[in-house]
Amino acid sequence: SGRGAGPDHAFHRGDRLPWQYRNRSYVVDNWRSHRLTAPPRGYHWVQTGADYVLVAIATGVILQLLLAN
């Protein structure tokens, strides 16, 4: 299914983001300056290494990946 996000490229859409990334320090609040789209209600962007994942806040499930080149 192609390369995933994160340092080991292990995170894919529909996966649950590991607990260590579900920490405020990884959440991207200033998504505009990272050239990210506005997260839908109930979601936030999380930085995982050089990549970004759009994650459901309540469950940690990944909706979308934005991979660095």
Number of C-alpha atoms within 10 A of each C-alpha: 5 6 11 17 23 21 11 10 14 11 19 20 17 12 13 16 23 11 8 7 15 16 10 9 10 15 19 18 15 11 15 10 8 10 8 14 10 13 14 11 8 10 18 20 27 24 17 19 14 12 17 22 26 25 27 20 14 8 12 19 19 22 17 16 19 15 16 10 5
